[in-house]
Amino acid sequence: METIAAATNRGILRADAGMKRFSLTRYAPSPELAYFVKHYWVVRWDLRGQAPYRQVNLPFPNLNLAFERESSGKYAGVYGISSESSFRILRGEGRVLGVKFQPGGFYPYFRQPISKLADTRIGFDEAFGVQPDALEADIFARDDGADMAQIADRFLLSRVPDRDPNVGLATAIVQAVIDDRDLTKVDRLAERFGLHMRTMQRLFSCYVGVSPKWVIQRFRLQEAADRMERGEATDWPKLSQDLGFYDQSHFIKCFKAMIGRSPEAYLEEIREP
C-alpha cells in the first residue's frame, strides 16, 4: 500500500518529543474505500528497559478502528470522538494498526447515530457483528505496516456499503473548516454549503458524532497548540482574535478545558528541556 507523507502532525502534542519514543506511518486506502476511510496508521514502540511515556493527543472529528497489541494484552474496537484531549501510556513493546475514517465515514458501516459513541469505545464484535480473533491474528502475524493495513483494507472492502451522499457532504464541510481559517462561525459554515443550521446540526450529530461548533473550535485549538510549539504564539489577545474566539478569557477557558492546562502553563511545559 502507498505510504502517506503527513503534511503535519497537528493533534499530537509535543510530537517531536513523542517521535523519539514511537514511530508513526500512514497508508492510503484502496480507491474503493477512500470515500469512507481517510487513511490507515501504524504506531510502533519499544521502550523495554525505559520509563513509560505518556503521549497526549487532541481529538479530530474522525472515528478510529484500532487493533492493539502490547505487553499488557490486546484490544480491537472502535473509538468514538473524545470531548477532551486523550492520552496513551506507552510501555514495553507494542504495535497498533488504526483505521481513521473520514468524517461521517463510519456511519454507513454502523447505521446508528455516531453521537452515541462520543467519549466511549465499542468492541470490534459490537461494531461489525463478528469476533476479531482471526483478523487480529492475521494482522499481527505481519511485520510490515503496509501488509497490516492491506488486511484491514480487504476486510472493510468485503462489506463496503453503498455511497451515502451525506458522508461526502460531512467530509467536505469538515475540510472547509481545516482549509479556511476565517470560517470561525457555524452560521457562516452553514451558509457556505446552503444548509439550514438545524439541518447541519442533525447531519453532524448523526454522521460525525460532534457538533459543527465543536469541529471549528477543536481545529482552532489544534492550531493554537501548533503555533505555540513552533514559538509563534505568546500574544494571547491576538491569538484569540485570529482564531475566532470571543475574547482572551474565552480562548483560555476553552484551551484549558481541552488540554488540561492554561496556555501559559502549556508554553512553560514546551520550554522545559
Secondary structure by P-SEA (a helix, b strand, c coil): cccccccccccccaaaaaaacbbbbbbbccccccccccbbbbbbbbcccccbbbbbbbbccbbbbbbbbcccccccccccccccbbbbbbcccbbbbbbbbccccccccccccccccccccccccccccccaaaaaaaaaccccaaaaaaaaaaaaaaccccccaaaaaaaaaaaaaaaccccccaaaaaaaacccaaaaaaaaaccccccaaaaaaaaaaaaaaaaaaaccccaaaaaaaaaccccaaaaaaaaaaaccccaaaaaaaaacc
